[in-house]
Amino acid sequence: MRLSQRVLTVPESPIRKLTPLADKAKKTGRRIYHLNIGQPDLPTPEGFLKGVKNFRGEVLSYCPSPGLPELLQVFSDYYRQREIPLAPEELLVTNGGSEALLFSFMAVCDPGDEMLVPEPFYTSYYLIARALGIKLCPVPTFVEDGFHLPAWGEFERRITPRTRALLVTNPGNPTGTVYTREEMNMLGELAKKFNLFLIADEVYREFVYEGEHKSFLEYSTLWDRILLVDSISKRFSACGARIGSLACKNPIIRKQLHKLAETRLAVAMMEQMGAIALAETPSDYFQRANLEYKRRRDITVAGLQSIPGVYCRRPEGAFYILARLPVVDAEDFAAWLLQDFYLDGATVMLAPANGFYLTPGKGKDEVRIAYVLKEEDLVDALAILKEGLRVYNNRSTASSG
Ligand SMILES: Cc1ncc(COP(=O)(O)O)c(C=O)c1O
């Protein structure tokens, strides 16, 4: 028997690569502050579970492939409140934003086709693209620019006859960058001029601390080419619900997306029931979540900037910071923190940033920090990081622990 090259060439998720080391450290009784993973810690609104309990049937039947009509209506209302006109039939319920990404990539690219993506980018893009034989073409952005976009020419010179789409995350993961209107205008003009699809991943849409977030769907001139990826995972701190959505105003694309949705029959019913009930969440929920994350962001940025040799900018949204550390190999440092260093019985887990880059060698001295811990834990974690860096860089003269 022979496995496919397709599966063999998909790398393991770099975000989880250090997990065995963390598990080992936990077994020895050490506490680990997880700054490595974008799992929000705010409680999921209680409406979700109430919604699940609303189930009165006797059989857990298949739901319609595009999603339960009530949930499609809830999503449509949600967007309408944000002045994004999306009818229920212009939406699909998906198994998280992840499936919305999978369907989008499958719908617009054949094997060998290319998509441009600002780099660094969310690792799963590469894993999914690789599994589908799609080539991701990174467009470099830099920590000094707050990972804002380079000029038009940097995109244009990477466009080939195989380029099918621009893939963008706004607000960004791992960068936290929120694109300005000018940047969005530029991406829209590029998509139109070169007749590209625009896959807009807006799963962090509700977490913006500076300026305003604009959805690509607010640009009606782009409606025929946008696939909008969204999710309740981050929005409602409900990663385990696995409910996302894919919005598309172009009926020709939509017809094809529906065929893909039919291949997996349906999304789980109970989770859709829970997601429907989230519509009852008090209207100040996002405001409170934003205040909390903004406070954490400010603590984290101030903490990082006070560590000698660490460089980061203050990101405008999401809950991540990409920071440059005064080390040659951030992955080695992150592994060392888990294996060899602890302060008062605790250490921190970081996501080495090389996994967010495709360009060889890039991100080697950077880490992504997810500020999804409560304030006092963040303060402790940053103190451990500071001391860890000091000890790591003086290993010949100091000992850890
Ligand atoms: C940018 C981005 N898009 C999509 C996803 C997928 O989220 P989910 O499948 O949980 O909706 C994530 C998860 O971390 C993400 O960071």
The ligand as a MOL file (V3000), in Angstrom:
LIG
                    3D

  0  0  0     0  0            999 V3000
M  V30 BEGIN CTAB
M  V30 COUNTS 16 16 0 0 0
M  V30 BEGIN ATOM
M  V30 1 C -7.1300 33.4500 11.1660 0
M  V30 2 C -7.8950 32.2410 11.5420 0
M  V30 3 N -8.7930 31.7530 10.6680 0
M  V30 4 C -9.5040 30.6520 10.9400 0
M  V30 5 C -9.3460 29.9850 12.1300 0
M  V30 6 C -10.1470 28.7420 12.3490 0
M  V30 7 O -10.9810 28.8380 13.4060 0
M  V30 8 P -12.1860 27.8270 13.6650 0
M  V30 9 O -12.0650 26.6850 12.7310 0
M  V30 10 O -12.0730 27.4420 15.0880 0
M  V30 11 O -13.4150 28.6310 13.3880 0
M  V30 12 C -8.4350 30.4490 13.0890 0
M  V30 13 C -8.2060 29.7420 14.3580 0
M  V30 14 O -7.3120 30.0020 15.1140 0
M  V30 15 C -7.6920 31.6060 12.7770 0
M  V30 16 O -6.7870 32.1170 13.6280 0
M  V30 END ATOM
M  V30 BEGIN BOND
M  V30 1 1 1 2
M  V30 2 1 2 3
M  V30 3 2 2 15
M  V30 4 2 3 4
M  V30 5 1 4 5
M  V30 6 1 5 6
M  V30 7 2 5 12
M  V30 8 1 6 7
M  V30 9 1 7 8
M  V30 10 2 8 9
M  V30 11 1 8 10
M  V30 12 1 8 11
M  V30 13 1 12 13
M  V30 14 1 12 15
M  V30 15 2 13 14
M  V30 16 1 15 16
M  V30 END BOND
M  V30 END CTAB
M  END
